[in-house]
């Protein structure tokens, strides 16, 4: 018996509407599994993004090349041109700090910085124009803010920015401080560089910030005589490798597991009707027509399950606070494709195993 395509489609829809295909049950099970597995993967990826964001904001990606009176300010500023570098600048501490007019006996630690210093994610400063940068603690103590004048015993510089320096594991000494733009003629003590990610190439060119680009021993945190390479904040580890974290996340196999579950559900949905299908083939329905009908029925409830999963995955993406929603949307799209296709493949594979010759055995086993 040859069945035309419109007839096959009509029969498939009738089986879905009548409940023969158990579409509602399979759709709910598939949708729940897809939502749980896909949602857990999205949460894991968003967590990696949050860890990376915290690593940068807390100063983990800001490296400091320290060599007292040995840093060339202009060379340090020039490191901004290296690929991946977001900010760079040199720092040196003054022997005598600025003193607030209201607190003449309480000098504030003051640091000269090179002209390009600023824009560090960890400092959250938004300096504009010529003037000084002050920490939030200094701003609170003196009552100064961006655009106001800082009343000192030896001057009245304008405040162009307020930077944040919480006690979250960062190097001490800058939580209560003033940064004053200076020339690059005198040598500095430190060269600050923020890069994402911190590459081996950047570490290799850091010695060029030394005065005269002198050769120096390999920088380390243990060598107190030569240059020292440090992090502004090492509390989150020396490096954050987002690619490795992504590839080794616990939920990386969730899509494969979903594909397996979907395949099994598709096969089960067909296997439970093997007597009906064998009877149809005995009555003259071709294997091609019956398989196509089963695949169409499966696609209907798989699409329903995908819609259920889509609703929950969209909620996860919307509330996840991801800085890269495109990445999460790509993962969600992959989950939905697997949710739709795996059951159809399972149904087709199971249908191919049903034989008219087994009709009597199916009847006895019902």
HELIX and SHEET records of a PDB file:
HELIX    1   1 UNK A    5  UNK A   18  1                                  14    
HELIX    2   2 UNK A   23  UNK A   57  1                                  35    
HELIX    3   3 UNK A   73  UNK A   78  1                                   6    
HELIX    4   4 UNK A   79  UNK A   81  5                                   3    
HELIX    5   5 UNK A  136  UNK A  142  1                                   7    
HELIX    6   6 UNK A  200  UNK A  205  1                                   6    
HELIX    7   7 UNK A  206  UNK A  209  5                                   4    
HELIX    8   8 UNK A  211  UNK A  213  5                                   3    
HELIX    9   9 UNK A  242  UNK A  247  1                                   6    
HELIX   10  10 UNK A  254  UNK A  271  1                                  18    
HELIX   11  11 UNK A  274  UNK A  282  1                                   9    
HELIX   12  12 UNK A  287  UNK A  319  1                                  33    
HELIX   13  13 UNK A  325  UNK A  351  1                                  27    
HELIX   14  14 UNK A  356  UNK A  358  5                                   3    
HELIX   15  15 UNK A  359  UNK A  365  1                                   7    
SHEET    1   A 6 UNK A  98  UNK A  99  0                                        
SHEET    2   A 6 UNK A 107  UNK A 113 -1                                        
SHEET    3   A 6 UNK A  85  UNK A  93 -1                                        
SHEET    4   A 6 UNK A 188  UNK A 195 -1                                        
SHEET    5   A 6 UNK A  62  UNK A  71 -1                                        
SHEET    6   A 6 UNK A 228  UNK A 231 -1                                        
SHEET    1   B 5 UNK A  98  UNK A  99  0                                        
SHEET    2   B 5 UNK A 107  UNK A 113 -1                                        
SHEET    3   B 5 UNK A 177  UNK A 181  1                                        
SHEET    4   B 5 UNK A 132  UNK A 135 -1                                        
SHEET    5   B 5 UNK A 159  UNK A 163  1                                        
END                                                                             
